[in-house]
Amino acid sequence: MTDSSCSSSGDGIGGNGIDPISGDPVPATDPIERLGDHVRPALKRTGHYQQTQQALQAVLACGNSVIRQRRTFRTGTAHDLLGRTTLAKHPTPREG
């Protein structure tokens, strides 16, 4: 793994990612948005677009698991952190 890919996996959605075409570091949200644009017609055709958009917006608003776990680690207890890491549901913006 390169330094930039190691960094992107540790920074979460708020950090940098890797552009899959150029290999250059970019804001992590850029490749996610490009992928969303690419798959939008198929998602609409299958009826999954709205659900996918809602899940993506929740992640963008609240952060992915790396961000949520770090936030809980800074502000919560060990019990809170364990609960956050084992939750199977996505947060809503109100929970973030």
QUIFEN-V738468 format. One record per residue. N is the residue number from 1. RES is the residue in one letter. PSI is psi as a letter, one per 20 degrees, with the letter a starting at -180 (999 if undefined). Layout:
n:N res:RES psi:PSI
n:N res:RES psi:PSI
This chain:
n:1 res:M psi:q
n:2 res:T psi:r
n:3 res:D psi:h
n:4 res:S psi:h
n:5 res:S psi:h
n:6 res:C psi:g
n:7 res:S psi:g
n:8 res:S psi:h
n:9 res:S psi:h
n:10 res:G psi:h
n:11 res:D psi:h
n:12 res:G psi:a
n:13 res:I psi:h
n:14 res:G psi:i
n:15 res:G psi:b
n:16 res:N psi:q
n:17 res:G psi:a
n:18 res:I psi:p
n:19 res:D psi:p
n:20 res:P psi:i
n:21 res:I psi:g
n:22 res:S psi:h
n:23 res:G psi:j
n:24 res:D psi:q
n:25 res:P psi:p
n:26 res:V psi:r
n:27 res:P psi:p
n:28 res:A psi:h
n:29 res:T psi:h
n:30 res:D psi:g
n:31 res:P psi:h
n:32 res:I psi:g
n:33 res:E psi:h
n:34 res:R psi:g
n:35 res:L psi:g
n:36 res:G psi:g
n:37 res:D psi:h
n:38 res:H psi:g
n:39 res:V psi:i
n:40 res:R psi:g
n:41 res:P psi:g
n:42 res:A psi:h
n:43 res:L psi:g
n:44 res:K psi:g
n:45 res:R psi:h
n:46 res:T psi:i
n:47 res:G psi:j
n:48 res:H psi:j
n:49 res:Y psi:g
n:50 res:Q psi:g
n:51 res:Q psi:g
n:52 res:T psi:g
n:53 res:Q psi:g
n:54 res:Q psi:g
n:55 res:A psi:g
n:56 res:L psi:g
n:57 res:Q psi:h
n:58 res:A psi:g
n:59 res:V psi:g
n:60 res:L psi:h
n:61 res:A psi:h
n:62 res:C psi:i
n:63 res:G psi:q
n:64 res:N psi:a
n:65 res:S psi:h
n:66 res:V psi:g
n:67 res:I psi:g
n:68 res:R psi:g
n:69 res:Q psi:g
n:70 res:R psi:g
n:71 res:R psi:g
n:72 res:T psi:h
n:73 res:F psi:h
n:74 res:R psi:h
n:75 res:T psi:i
n:76 res:G psi:a
n:77 res:T psi:r
n:78 res:A psi:h
n:79 res:H psi:g
n:80 res:D psi:g
n:81 res:L psi:g
n:82 res:L psi:g
n:83 res:G psi:g
n:84 res:R psi:h
n:85 res:T psi:i
n:86 res:T psi:i
n:87 res:L psi:p
n:88 res:A psi:i
n:89 res:K psi:q
n:90 res:H psi:q
n:91 res:P psi:q
n:92 res:T psi:r
n:93 res:P psi:h
n:94 res:R psi:h
n:95 res:E psi:h
n:96 res:G psi:999
